[in-house]
Amino acid sequence: MYYAYVIVGGQKVDLQVDTGSAMMALPQKDCSTCRKGDNRYDPTKSSTSAEVQCHDKKCSSSRYGGGAGKPCKIKLPHAESAYAKGVLM
């Protein structure tokens, strides 16, 4: 597993790098399954953070829930039957 330390929305975040995906998943502050001790993203501390809504064209076939007026929930498959899920930002 590879990790990168990035600045997103003015916050230092420990990012798990997935070389098999075109998307980047940021561990958020309330993640219960993330690696302990990592710096996590807090969208409330960013002035530009916004959830993508289900009706937006950015909400692709990787979504697993939501609906009109709701955030685009996504599920990103990884190797060995693992996956990451969250909200598209």
ABEGO torsion letter per residue (X at the ends): XBBBBBBBGGBBBBBBBBAABABBBBBBAABAABBBGBBBBBAAABAABBBBBAABAABBAABABEEBGBBBBBBBBBBGGBBBBEBBX
